[in-house]
C-alpha cells in the first residue's frame, strides 16, 4: 500500500507541473485467491505497475507479497525508475538514484568476521 501512496504522490507532483494529464492506459484485476494486478500510464510519462499474491492463505501468518515498479520524469527532465518488493521483510526498493550506505571500515569488518567465526555459548537460562 505504501507503494501506491508513493506513486500517487509522484503523480500529484507531476500533475502540478502540467495543466492536463491524461491516463493513456489503466488496468486492474483482483483474483478470488488474493492475487491482484494494477497498472497505469499517463501522458506525462508516469508508469506504475504492481502485482501481489497472498502468501500463507488461511493461516494466521497470511500476508500479501507485492512486487512492482514506477517510472517518472522529474521537472528537470531526469527520468527515474524504481523497482520494489514488499513482503514480510518490509519495503525493499531498488533504483540507481537511491542513496547507498558507505562501505564497512576494514577494522569493523574484521571484528564482525571474528564474532561470526567464534560464537559465544549462551549460558543456561539466559535469553537474548
SVG drawing of the C-alpha trace seen along z (x, -y; Angstrom):
<svg xmlns="http://www.w3.org/2000/svg" viewBox="-13 -24 54 48">
<polyline fill="none" stroke="black" stroke-width="0.4" points="0.0,0.0 2.9,-2.4 3.9,-2.0 0.6,-3.2 0.8,-6.3 4.3,-7.0 3.2,-6.6 0.2,-8.9 2.5,-11.5 4.7,-11.5 1.6,-11.7 0.4,-14.7 3.7,-16.5 3.8,-15.8 0.2,-16.9 1.0,-20.2 3.7,-20.8 1.4,-20.1 -2.1,-21.5 -3.8,-18.4 -2.5,-14.8 -4.3,-12.1 -4.4,-8.5 -3.2,-6.6 -3.6,-3.1 -5.1,-1.7 -5.7,1.9 -6.8,3.6 -7.5,7.2 -8.3,8.8 -8.5,12.5 -10.6,14.5 -7.4,16.1 -5.9,12.8 -3.8,12.1 -4.1,8.7 -2.5,6.6 -2.8,3.0 -1.0,0.6 -1.4,-2.7 0.4,-5.1 -0.1,-8.8 0.6,-11.3 3.4,-12.9 5.5,-9.7 4.4,-8.2 4.2,-4.4 3.1,-2.4 2.8,1.4 2.2,3.7 1.1,7.2 0.6,9.1 0.0,12.6 -1.4,13.8 1.1,16.0 0.1,18.5 -3.6,18.1 -5.8,19.3 -3.2,19.2 -2.6,16.5 0.6,15.7 -1.3,14.7 0.4,11.8 0.4,10.1 3.7,10.0 3.8,7.2 6.2,6.5 6.1,3.6 7.8,0.5 7.2,-3.0 8.8,-5.5 8.5,-9.2 10.3,-12.2 11.4,-15.0 10.8,-18.6 14.4,-18.9 13.9,-16.2 15.7,-13.4 14.0,-10.0 13.7,-7.9 12.7,-4.2 12.3,-2.2 11.5,1.5 10.4,2.9 9.3,5.9 7.1,5.5 6.8,8.6 7.4,9.9 10.8,8.3 9.4,4.8 9.5,2.5 12.7,3.2 13.2,0.6 15.9,0.9 17.0,-2.1 20.1,-3.8 19.1,-7.1 18.7,-5.8 21.5,-6.6 23.7,-3.7 25.5,-3.2 29.2,-3.7 31.4,-0.6 32.1,1.0 35.5,0.0 38.1,2.8 38.6,2.9 34.8,3.3 34.5,5.9 37.3,8.0 35.6,7.7 32.3,8.9 34.0,11.8 35.7,12.8 32.5,12.6 30.7,14.8 33.6,17.4 33.7,17.5 30.2,17.6 29.8,17.4 27.7,20.1 24.6,18.7 24.5,19.6 21.7,21.9 18.6,20.0 19.7,16.7 17.6,15.2 18.9,12.8"/>
</svg>
